Amino acid sequence: MKKILVTGSNGFLGQKVVDLLAGDDRYEVTAISKGSNRNPNQAGYVFEQIDLLDHTKLTDFLSSHSFDTIVHTAAMTSVEACEVDKAACQLINVDLVQTLASYCEKNQAQLVHLSTDFVFDGKKGSPYHEQDLPNPQSEYGKSKHASEQVLAQSSCKYAILRTILVYGINADPNRSNLVLWAKGKLIQKEAIKVVNDQWRMPTFVDDLAYACQLAIERDAQGIFHISGAELMSINEAVYAIADYWQLDKSLISEISAASIGQADNRPRLTGFDLSKSKNELGYVPTSFVESLAIIDRQSKELGR
Protein backbone atom coordinates (compact mmCIF):
# COMPACT_ATOMS: atom_id res chain seq x y z
CA MET A 1 0.00 0.00 0.00
CA LYS A 2 1.42 3.37 -1.05
CA LYS A 3 1.39 6.18 1.50
CA ILE A 4 0.27 9.40 -0.18
CA LEU A 5 0.33 12.98 1.11
CA VAL A 6 -1.93 15.51 -0.62
CA THR A 7 -1.16 19.18 0.05
CA GLY A 8 -3.81 21.86 -0.42
CA SER A 9 -6.57 19.32 0.15
CA ASN A 10 -9.21 22.04 0.56
CA GLY A 11 -8.38 23.33 -2.91
CA PHE A 12 -10.24 22.62 -6.12
CA LEU A 13 -7.87 19.93 -7.39
CA GLY A 14 -6.75 18.80 -3.93
CA GLN A 15 -10.25 17.77 -2.91
CA LYS A 16 -10.70 15.80 -6.14
CA VAL A 17 -7.38 13.98 -5.65
CA VAL A 18 -8.28 13.07 -2.06
CA ASP A 19 -11.71 11.76 -3.12
CA LEU A 20 -10.18 9.69 -5.92
CA LEU A 21 -7.33 8.15 -3.92
CA ALA A 22 -9.20 7.71 -0.62
CA GLY A 23 -11.69 5.44 -2.40
CA ASP A 24 -8.87 3.11 -3.56
CA ASP A 25 -7.52 0.55 -1.10
CA ARG A 26 -4.09 0.64 -2.78
CA TYR A 27 -3.45 3.98 -1.08
CA GLU A 28 -3.14 5.23 2.47
CA VAL A 29 -3.97 8.92 2.15
CA THR A 30 -3.09 11.85 4.39
CA ALA A 31 -4.49 15.27 3.47
CA ILE A 32 -3.21 18.60 4.75
CA SER A 33 -4.49 22.13 4.34
CA LYS A 34 -4.19 25.49 6.09
CA GLY A 35 -7.86 25.62 7.08
CA SER A 36 -10.09 23.03 8.72
CA ASN A 37 -11.27 20.21 6.45
CA ARG A 38 -13.96 21.50 4.07
CA ASN A 39 -14.46 18.23 2.24
CA PRO A 40 -17.85 16.67 3.15
CA ASN A 41 -16.30 13.31 2.29
CA GLN A 42 -14.16 12.56 5.33
CA ALA A 43 -13.89 8.77 4.99
CA GLY A 44 -10.89 6.74 3.94
CA TYR A 45 -8.13 9.24 4.75
CA VAL A 46 -6.50 11.18 7.59
CA PHE A 47 -6.72 14.99 7.64
CA GLU A 48 -4.31 17.28 9.46
CA GLN A 49 -4.63 21.06 9.59
CA ILE A 50 -1.21 22.49 8.80
CA ASP A 51 -0.17 25.90 7.50
CA LEU A 52 2.29 25.00 4.76
CA LEU A 53 4.06 28.33 5.30
CA ASP A 54 4.77 27.51 8.95
CA HIS A 55 8.15 26.01 8.09
CA THR A 56 8.81 24.55 11.55
CA LYS A 57 5.40 22.93 11.84
CA LEU A 58 5.57 21.55 8.30
CA THR A 59 9.07 20.10 8.66
CA ASP A 60 8.16 18.59 12.05
CA PHE A 61 5.11 16.98 10.45
CA LEU A 62 7.10 15.66 7.48
CA SER A 63 9.93 14.28 9.62
CA SER A 64 7.44 12.31 11.72
CA HIS A 65 5.83 10.66 8.68
CA SER A 66 6.95 8.39 5.88
CA PHE A 67 5.31 9.04 2.50
CA ASP A 68 5.93 7.29 -0.81
CA THR A 69 4.45 10.16 -2.85
CA ILE A 70 3.54 13.78 -2.20
CA VAL A 71 0.89 15.21 -4.55
CA HIS A 72 1.51 18.94 -4.23
CA THR A 73 -1.61 20.82 -5.32
CA ALA A 74 -1.28 23.85 -3.00
CA ALA A 75 -0.30 27.03 -4.83
CA MET A 76 -0.98 30.73 -5.29
CA THR A 77 -2.69 30.65 -8.69
CA SER A 78 -4.19 34.12 -9.13
CA VAL A 79 -2.16 36.04 -11.72
CA GLU A 80 -3.17 39.35 -10.14
CA ALA A 81 -2.46 38.24 -6.54
CA CYS A 82 1.02 37.10 -7.55
CA GLU A 83 1.73 40.50 -9.12
CA VAL A 84 0.52 42.34 -6.00
CA ASP A 85 2.35 40.17 -3.44
CA LYS A 86 5.51 38.83 -5.05
CA ALA A 87 6.96 37.80 -1.68
CA ALA A 88 4.00 35.56 -0.86
CA CYS A 89 4.08 34.18 -4.41
CA GLN A 90 7.76 33.25 -3.94
CA LEU A 91 7.13 31.62 -0.54
CA ILE A 92 4.15 29.54 -1.66
CA ASN A 93 5.04 28.71 -5.26
CA VAL A 94 8.82 28.29 -5.02
CA ASP A 95 10.25 28.03 -1.49
CA LEU A 96 7.62 25.52 -0.37
CA VAL A 97 8.48 23.29 -3.34
CA GLN A 98 12.12 23.35 -2.20
CA THR A 99 11.06 22.11 1.26
CA LEU A 100 9.02 19.26 -0.21
CA ALA A 101 11.78 18.36 -2.68
CA SER A 102 14.28 18.14 0.19
CA TYR A 103 11.97 15.72 2.01
CA CYS A 104 11.57 13.61 -1.12
CA GLU A 105 15.34 13.55 -1.67
CA LYS A 106 15.98 12.27 1.85
CA ASN A 107 13.17 9.72 1.80
CA GLN A 108 13.37 8.49 -1.82
CA ALA A 109 9.79 9.70 -2.26
CA GLN A 110 8.10 10.86 -5.45
CA LEU A 111 6.86 14.44 -5.78
CA VAL A 112 3.93 15.01 -8.14
CA HIS A 113 3.95 18.76 -8.69
CA LEU A 114 1.38 20.88 -10.54
CA SER A 115 2.48 23.56 -12.98
CA THR A 116 0.88 25.64 -15.71
CA ASP A 117 0.76 26.64 -19.37
CA PHE A 118 1.60 30.16 -18.13
CA VAL A 119 5.28 29.14 -18.11
CA PHE A 120 5.01 29.81 -21.87
CA ASP A 121 4.59 33.15 -23.64
CA GLY A 122 1.85 31.95 -26.02
CA LYS A 123 3.69 33.13 -29.14
CA LYS A 124 4.50 29.73 -30.64
CA GLY A 125 1.21 29.56 -32.55
CA SER A 126 0.77 25.82 -32.03
CA PRO A 127 0.49 23.39 -29.11
CA TYR A 128 3.49 23.18 -26.80
CA HIS A 129 5.64 20.09 -26.25
CA GLU A 130 7.22 19.31 -22.89
CA GLN A 131 10.68 20.24 -24.23
CA ASP A 132 9.66 23.70 -25.53
CA LEU A 133 11.51 26.49 -23.75
CA PRO A 134 9.49 28.39 -21.12
CA ASN A 135 9.25 32.17 -21.32
CA PRO A 136 6.77 33.25 -18.63
CA GLN A 137 5.19 36.71 -18.90
CA SER A 138 3.75 37.10 -15.38
CA GLU A 139 4.95 36.74 -11.80
CA TYR A 140 2.70 33.69 -11.51
CA GLY A 141 4.23 32.06 -14.59
CA LYS A 142 7.75 32.99 -13.45
CA SER A 143 7.16 31.45 -10.02
CA LYS A 144 5.87 28.19 -11.49
CA HIS A 145 8.83 28.04 -13.88
CA ALA A 146 11.15 28.66 -10.91
CA SER A 147 9.48 25.78 -9.04
CA GLU A 148 10.12 23.52 -12.03
CA GLN A 149 13.79 24.56 -11.97
CA VAL A 150 13.99 23.78 -8.25
CA LEU A 151 12.97 20.21 -9.04
CA ALA A 152 15.21 19.92 -12.10
CA GLN A 153 18.19 20.92 -9.95
CA SER A 154 17.32 18.51 -7.12
CA SER A 155 17.92 14.77 -6.95
CA CYS A 156 14.26 14.32 -6.05
CA LYS A 157 12.17 11.90 -8.11
CA TYR A 158 9.54 14.24 -9.54
CA ALA A 159 6.69 14.38 -12.03
CA ILE A 160 5.64 17.87 -13.10
CA LEU A 161 2.11 18.00 -14.48
CA ARG A 162 1.54 21.22 -16.42
CA THR A 163 -2.10 22.05 -17.00
CA ILE A 164 -4.39 24.66 -18.58
CA LEU A 165 -7.53 26.53 -17.40
CA VAL A 166 -8.91 23.92 -14.99
CA TYR A 167 -12.70 23.72 -14.66
CA GLY A 168 -15.33 21.49 -13.08
CA ILE A 169 -17.21 21.25 -9.80
CA ASN A 170 -16.48 19.99 -6.30
CA ALA A 171 -18.27 20.11 -2.97
CA ASP A 172 -17.11 23.65 -2.13
CA PRO A 173 -19.90 26.04 -3.21
CA ASN A 174 -17.51 29.01 -3.07
CA ARG A 175 -15.18 27.50 -5.64
CA SER A 176 -15.64 29.01 -9.10
CA ASN A 177 -14.09 28.57 -12.55
CA LEU A 178 -14.98 29.39 -16.15
CA VAL A 179 -17.80 26.85 -16.48
CA LEU A 180 -19.48 27.55 -13.13
CA TRP A 181 -19.08 31.32 -13.56
CA ALA A 182 -20.56 31.43 -17.08
CA LYS A 183 -23.37 28.99 -16.26
CA GLY A 184 -24.23 30.84 -13.02
CA LYS A 185 -24.34 34.29 -14.61
CA LEU A 186 -26.38 33.16 -17.64
CA ILE A 187 -28.89 31.28 -15.46
CA GLN A 188 -29.35 34.57 -13.53
CA LYS A 189 -29.83 36.27 -16.93
CA GLU A 190 -26.82 38.51 -16.29
CA ALA A 191 -24.86 39.88 -19.23
CA ILE A 192 -21.24 38.72 -19.34
CA LYS A 193 -18.15 39.92 -21.20
CA VAL A 194 -15.82 37.24 -22.52
CA VAL A 195 -12.37 37.48 -24.08
CA ASN A 196 -12.31 36.43 -27.74
CA ASP A 197 -8.60 36.64 -28.53
CA GLN A 198 -7.08 34.07 -26.18
CA TRP A 199 -7.04 30.35 -26.94
CA ARG A 200 -6.72 27.44 -24.51
CA MET A 201 -7.25 23.70 -24.14
CA PRO A 202 -9.42 23.74 -20.97
CA THR A 203 -8.77 20.90 -18.51
CA PHE A 204 -11.52 18.99 -16.70
CA VAL A 205 -10.53 18.79 -13.01
CA ASP A 206 -11.56 15.11 -12.81
CA ASP A 207 -9.13 14.35 -15.65
CA LEU A 208 -6.35 16.23 -13.85
CA ALA A 209 -6.97 14.31 -10.61
CA TYR A 210 -6.84 11.06 -12.58
CA ALA A 211 -3.56 12.17 -14.17
CA CYS A 212 -2.15 12.61 -10.64
CA GLN A 213 -3.18 9.02 -9.89
CA LEU A 214 -1.64 7.80 -13.16
CA ALA A 215 1.63 9.56 -12.25
CA ILE A 216 1.65 7.70 -8.91
CA GLU A 217 0.76 4.35 -10.50
CA ARG A 218 3.41 4.64 -13.22
CA ASP A 219 6.02 6.08 -10.84
CA ALA A 220 6.30 8.84 -13.45
CA GLN A 221 9.34 11.08 -13.73
CA GLY A 222 9.81 14.24 -15.79
CA ILE A 223 7.45 16.83 -17.25
CA PHE A 224 4.00 15.89 -18.57
CA HIS A 225 1.42 18.04 -20.34
CA ILE A 226 -2.12 17.42 -19.05
CA SER A 227 -5.12 19.23 -20.55
CA GLY A 228 -8.19 18.76 -22.66
CA ALA A 229 -7.60 17.89 -26.31
CA GLU A 230 -9.69 20.69 -27.87
CA LEU A 231 -8.21 24.11 -28.61
CA MET A 232 -10.83 26.85 -28.28
CA SER A 233 -11.04 30.55 -27.62
CA ILE A 234 -12.46 31.56 -24.24
CA ASN A 235 -15.64 32.89 -25.88
CA GLU A 236 -16.08 29.64 -27.86
CA ALA A 237 -15.93 27.72 -24.57
CA VAL A 238 -18.57 30.02 -23.06
CA TYR A 239 -20.86 29.63 -26.11
CA ALA A 240 -20.54 25.83 -25.72
CA ILE A 241 -21.50 26.16 -22.04
CA ALA A 242 -24.55 28.27 -22.99
CA ASP A 243 -25.52 25.74 -25.67
CA TYR A 244 -25.27 22.76 -23.32
CA TRP A 245 -27.56 24.30 -20.67
CA GLN A 246 -29.71 26.03 -23.33
CA LEU A 247 -29.00 29.49 -21.97
CA ASP A 248 -29.36 32.85 -23.71
CA LYS A 249 -26.26 33.51 -25.82
CA SER A 250 -27.35 37.08 -26.54
CA LEU A 251 -26.19 37.89 -22.98
CA ILE A 252 -22.59 37.15 -24.05
CA SER A 253 -20.53 39.98 -25.51
CA GLU A 254 -17.00 39.58 -26.80
CA ILE A 255 -14.11 41.76 -25.67
CA SER A 256 -10.35 41.82 -26.22
CA ALA A 257 -7.87 40.76 -23.56
CA ALA A 258 -6.22 44.18 -23.84
CA SER A 259 -9.47 45.93 -22.87
CA ILE A 260 -9.30 44.36 -19.39
CA GLY A 261 -5.53 44.48 -19.02
CA GLN A 262 -4.97 40.78 -19.69
CA ALA A 263 -3.08 40.92 -23.00
CA ASP A 264 0.45 41.06 -21.57
CA ASN A 265 0.23 38.95 -18.39
CA ARG A 266 -1.55 36.00 -19.99
CA PRO A 267 -0.34 34.05 -23.04
CA ARG A 268 -2.41 34.57 -26.20
CA LEU A 269 -2.47 30.96 -27.35
CA THR A 270 -1.51 27.88 -25.39
CA GLY A 271 -2.37 24.29 -25.96
CA PHE A 272 -0.52 21.08 -25.29
CA ASP A 273 0.72 18.21 -27.37
CA LEU A 274 -0.56 15.33 -25.23
CA SER A 275 1.40 12.54 -26.96
CA LYS A 276 3.83 11.95 -24.08
CA SER A 277 1.09 11.83 -21.42
CA LYS A 278 -1.01 9.50 -23.56
CA ASN A 279 1.91 7.18 -24.33
CA GLU A 280 3.69 7.15 -20.96
CA LEU A 281 0.81 7.64 -18.51
CA GLY A 282 -2.16 6.30 -20.46
CA TYR A 283 -3.87 9.68 -20.07
CA VAL A 284 -7.06 10.16 -22.11
CA PRO A 285 -8.90 13.49 -21.70
CA THR A 286 -12.68 13.81 -21.55
CA SER A 287 -14.20 15.88 -24.38
CA PHE A 288 -15.45 19.33 -23.38
CA VAL A 289 -19.13 18.60 -24.05
CA GLU A 290 -18.93 15.20 -22.32
CA SER A 291 -17.37 16.89 -19.27
CA LEU A 292 -20.29 19.36 -19.14
CA ALA A 293 -22.68 16.40 -18.91
CA ILE A 294 -20.62 14.99 -16.01
CA ILE A 295 -20.58 18.40 -14.27
CA ASP A 296 -24.36 18.62 -14.72
CA ARG A 297 -24.79 15.24 -13.04
CA GLN A 298 -22.33 16.08 -10.25
CA SER A 299 -24.05 19.42 -9.69
CA LYS A 300 -27.39 17.66 -9.15
CA GLU A 301 -25.74 15.16 -6.78
CA LEU A 302 -24.40 18.12 -4.78
CA GLY A 303 -27.88 19.71 -4.73
CA ARG A 304 -26.77 22.75 -6.69
Secondary structure, 3 states (H helix, E strand, C coil): CEEEEEECCCCHHHHHHHHHHHCCCCEEEEEEECCCCCCCCCCCEEEEECCCCCHHHHHHHHHCCCCCEEEECCCCCCHHHHHHCHHHHHHHHHHHHHHHHHHHHHHCCEEEEEEEHHHCCCCCCCCECCCCCCCCCCHHHHHHHHHHHHHHCCCCEEEEEEECCEECCCCCCCCCCHHHHHHHHHHCCCCEEEECCCEECCEEHHHHHHHHHHHHHCCCCEEEECCCCCCEEHHHHHHHHHHHCCCCHHHEEEECCHHHCCCCCCCCECCECCHHHHHHHCCCCCCHHHHHHHHHHHHHHCCC
